[in-house]
Amino acid sequence: MRREKAIDRIENTKSWDFLVIGGGATGLGVAVDAAARGYSVLLVEQDDFAKGTSSRSTKLVHGGVRYLKQGNISLVLEALRERGLLCENAPHLVHHLSFIVPIYSWWEGPFYGIGMKIYDRLAGKLGLNPSEVLSREETLRRIPTLEPSGLQRGVEYYDGQFDDSRLAVNLAQTIFDLGGTAVNYMPVNALIKEEDLVVGATVRDLESGKEHTVRAKVVVNATGVFTDSVRKMDEPDARSVVTASQGSHVVLPKSFLPGKSAIMVPHTPDGRVLFAVPWHDYVVVGTTDVPVDNIQREPTPMDEEIGFILTNAAKYLSKPPTRKDVLSVFAGLRPLVKVGDAKSTAALSRDHTILISNSGLLTIAGGKWTTYRKMAEDAVDQAQTMAGLDERPCKTVHLQIHGWTKQAIDKPSLGVYGADAAAIEELISAEPALEEKIHPELPYIKAEVVWAVRQEMARNVEDVLSRRTRGLLLGARASVEAAPVVADLIARELGRDEAWKDKAVADYKAVAQGYMLQD
Ligand SMILES: Cc1cc2nc3c(=O)[nH]c(=O)nc-3n(C[C@H](O)[C@H](O)[C@H](O)COP(=O)(O)OP(=O)(O)OC[C@H]3O[C@@H](n4cnc5c(N)ncnc54)[C@H](O)[C@@H]3O)c2cc1C
């Protein structure tokens, strides 16, 4: 997946079947679906793939136990089916994880015992291991750092866990594998309309500064919390349909949760859900839910959010985490759709929404990572009908995502690359120095940087440290120390000079500040 190739195709393609705006879970899913049906597809992302909400999730592929409690069975059914499919289609990135609900009070027990059995049953043949009630002793054996005082028992259930931005990168690669094109750093600045219909967009290559005109039969707006800005390019008076709610996480050393199980707290004292999840040998704790008006590309966790997470985590962990223990913090913005617009042509599920404007702009928003494939299927089905394309069936139910393999990887640290791990090992064979780590505290080697630039369209230090590897989330300070090494390797690959390197490191430091807790 090379950026030059994408630009070349943009310059030499007169018209596409699909132009997808937005390179998060939703847009990538739509582009994969359309390409799999044999349509010509271009996806443009204004920043890097998954720079938005899609790299900032809790990293769960889940049915949503809490929706079950709200009685939203159809939503849970759909998500559980998608959970099962994603485990099959991207086994190198998604794995089963045990979650334990610690029961400290008698009235919480019955629902989470019986409710989990319903959850197991709803998953049908795509189900993971069955849930079970654990004794107090067994609960503490699985999670030795759980607060023992007042603990009565635990309820264990299984869900999926994944690496969100790695999946996004692999989906972008899948688009190429299917003959489609995806490109980062290419914002849509305006839509092109002819006879009141949207027929394409003008996009700007942020690297060369060049503008391109892209024509397409279908234009899909999959821009998450930026949905309304693109809708307003179509109709300046368009009603706002998306609001944003911020969710933050803190990352702690593994010692806070040394076992293999995650903790799920269904209601904190103020009624929220809290997860503490082992991830890449660290622990991710979150999340929050704070409505925000000001939509930023780089949202930062608020002090109150960090306070909420640490205070509540302290109630369930025998050693309370403090601000000093925090290795990184990150925030994401949930795109929440206000439904009920008279102009909307379809609201296909309570979870995600598809809107088609009078000029034919198809907007898809809402949902969650877990259901991205189903969202895409619904969007492409609607698009085919709207644009009068021949009706082709969806092909993604069993489509293997780039990197797919069920084989164990020789070097476990390269496991997330799946089938591509062998090619990274070849890079090391050709240049053994690439086996050196980029930083003693981070689990990444130089060959991964080279791979990210050559094959995964990484263009700068942040792309590598935040989304191709997860250094920024696993240790913000360590990642800043690794930035010069990463910049050197990128510069070597892309032929950049010293001035570029200095600026790349400075730009990265500025972003990483927002992931560190200031004392
Ligand atoms: C805190 C939190 C935790 C979550 N945890 C989970 C979880 O554990 N499991 C789960 O299944 N889901 C989870 N979700 C939900 C999931 O992350 C989101 O539903 C999903 O990532 C949304 O993807 P998206 O593509 O719609 O939006 P985004 O990822 O934000 O993508 C939209 C993209 O559009 C681009 N864009 C905007 N304007 C333009 C333009 N003019 N031109 C080109 N590109 C443009 C943006 O740069 C952005 O990259 C969580 C969400 C949050 C906030």
The ligand as an SDF file (V2000), in Angstrom:
LIG
                    3D

 53 58  0  0  0  0  0  0  0  0999 V2000
  -13.9470    6.2600   24.3320 C   0  0  0  0  0  0  0  0  0  0  0  0
  -14.4850    5.3280   23.2910 C   0  0  0  0  0  0  0  0  0  0  0  0
  -14.3920    3.9710   23.4770 C   0  0  0  0  0  0  0  0  0  0  0  0
  -14.8880    3.0910   22.5120 C   0  0  0  0  0  0  0  0  0  0  0  0
  -14.7170    1.7630   22.6910 N   0  0  0  0  0  0  0  0  0  0  0  0
  -15.1910    0.8990   21.7640 C   0  0  0  0  0  0  0  0  0  0  0  0
  -14.9610   -0.4830   21.9090 C   0  0  0  0  0  0  0  0  0  0  0  0
  -14.3050   -0.9310   22.8550 O   0  0  0  0  0  0  0  0  0  0  0  0
  -15.4690   -1.3110   20.9680 N   0  0  0  0  0  0  0  0  0  0  0  0
  -16.1980   -0.8490   19.9120 C   0  0  0  0  0  0  0  0  0  0  0  0
  -16.6750   -1.6650   19.1250 O   0  0  0  0  0  0  0  0  0  0  0  0
  -16.3800    0.4780   19.7160 N   0  0  0  0  0  0  0  0  0  0  0  0
  -15.8950    1.3590   20.6050 C   0  0  0  0  0  0  0  0  0  0  0  0
  -16.0520    2.6990   20.4270 N   0  0  0  0  0  0  0  0  0  0  0  0
  -16.7590    3.1760   19.2380 C   0  0  0  0  0  0  0  0  0  0  0  0
  -15.8460    3.2300   18.0050 C   0  0  0  0  0  0  0  0  0  0  0  0
  -14.5440    3.6150   18.3520 O   0  0  0  0  0  0  0  0  0  0  0  0
  -16.4330    4.2200   16.9940 C   0  0  0  0  0  0  0  0  0  0  0  0
  -17.7790    3.8780   16.7570 O   0  0  0  0  0  0  0  0  0  0  0  0
  -15.7080    4.2050   15.6660 C   0  0  0  0  0  0  0  0  0  0  0  0
  -14.3240    4.2980   15.8380 O   0  0  0  0  0  0  0  0  0  0  0  0
  -16.1960    5.3770   14.8130 C   0  0  0  0  0  0  0  0  0  0  0  0
  -15.5290    5.3120   13.5690 O   0  0  0  0  0  0  0  0  0  0  0  0
  -15.8070    6.3760   12.4410 P   0  0  0  0  0  0  0  0  0  0  0  0
  -15.0970    5.9100   11.2310 O   0  0  0  0  0  0  0  0  0  0  0  0
  -17.2740    6.5900   12.3070 O   0  0  0  0  0  0  0  0  0  0  0  0
  -15.2040    7.7350   12.9840 O   0  0  0  0  0  0  0  0  0  0  0  0
  -13.6380    8.1850   13.0000 P   0  0  0  0  0  0  0  0  0  0  0  0
  -12.7530    7.1050   13.4450 O   0  0  0  0  0  0  0  0  0  0  0  0
  -13.5600    9.4670   13.7640 O   0  0  0  0  0  0  0  0  0  0  0  0
  -13.3370    8.4420   11.4840 O   0  0  0  0  0  0  0  0  0  0  0  0
  -13.7810    9.5700   10.7640 C   0  0  0  0  0  0  0  0  0  0  0  0
  -12.6280   10.0450    9.9120 C   0  0  0  0  0  0  0  0  0  0  0  0
  -13.0680   11.0330    8.9770 O   0  0  0  0  0  0  0  0  0  0  0  0
  -11.9860   11.9000    8.7420 C   0  0  0  0  0  0  0  0  0  0  0  0
  -12.4800   13.1240    8.1130 N   0  0  0  0  0  0  0  0  0  0  0  0
  -13.2560   14.0840    8.6940 C   0  0  0  0  0  0  0  0  0  0  0  0
  -13.5050   15.0700    7.8050 N   0  0  0  0  0  0  0  0  0  0  0  0
  -12.8780   14.7370    6.6560 C   0  0  0  0  0  0  0  0  0  0  0  0
  -12.7570   15.3740    5.3860 C   0  0  0  0  0  0  0  0  0  0  0  0
  -13.3270   16.5570    5.1320 N   0  0  0  0  0  0  0  0  0  0  0  0
  -12.0220   14.7720    4.4260 N   0  0  0  0  0  0  0  0  0  0  0  0
  -11.4370   13.5570    4.6650 C   0  0  0  0  0  0  0  0  0  0  0  0
  -11.5090   12.9250    5.8590 N   0  0  0  0  0  0  0  0  0  0  0  0
  -12.2320   13.4960    6.8390 C   0  0  0  0  0  0  0  0  0  0  0  0
  -11.4060   12.0990   10.1300 C   0  0  0  0  0  0  0  0  0  0  0  0
  -10.0850   12.5840   10.0970 O   0  0  0  0  0  0  0  0  0  0  0  0
  -11.5220   10.7080   10.7350 C   0  0  0  0  0  0  0  0  0  0  0  0
  -10.3370    9.9510   10.6140 O   0  0  0  0  0  0  0  0  0  0  0  0
  -15.5350    3.6060   21.3560 C   0  0  0  0  0  0  0  0  0  0  0  0
  -15.6260    4.9980   21.1690 C   0  0  0  0  0  0  0  0  0  0  0  0
  -15.0880    5.8470   22.1190 C   0  0  0  0  0  0  0  0  0  0  0  0
  -15.1500    7.3170   21.9020 C   0  0  0  0  0  0  0  0  0  0  0  0
  1  2  1  0
  2  3  1  0
  2 52  2  0
  3  4  2  0
  4  5  1  0
  4 50  1  0
  5  6  2  0
  6  7  1  0
  6 13  1  0
  7  8  2  0
  7  9  1  0
  9 10  1  0
 10 11  2  0
 10 12  1  0
 12 13  2  0
 13 14  1  0
 14 15  1  0
 14 50  1  0
 15 16  1  0
 16 17  1  0
 16 18  1  0
 18 19  1  0
 18 20  1  0
 20 21  1  0
 20 22  1  0
 22 23  1  0
 23 24  1  0
 24 25  2  0
 24 26  1  0
 24 27  1  0
 27 28  1  0
 28 29  2  0
 28 30  1  0
 28 31  1  0
 31 32  1  0
 32 33  1  0
 33 34  1  0
 33 48  1  0
 34 35  1  0
 35 36  1  0
 35 46  1  0
 36 37  1  0
 36 45  1  0
 37 38  2  0
 38 39  1  0
 39 40  1  0
 39 45  2  0
 40 41  1  0
 40 42  2  0
 42 43  1  0
 43 44  2  0
 44 45  1  0
 46 47  1  0
 46 48  1  0
 48 49  1  0
 50 51  2  0
 51 52  1  0
 52 53  1  0
M  END
$$$$
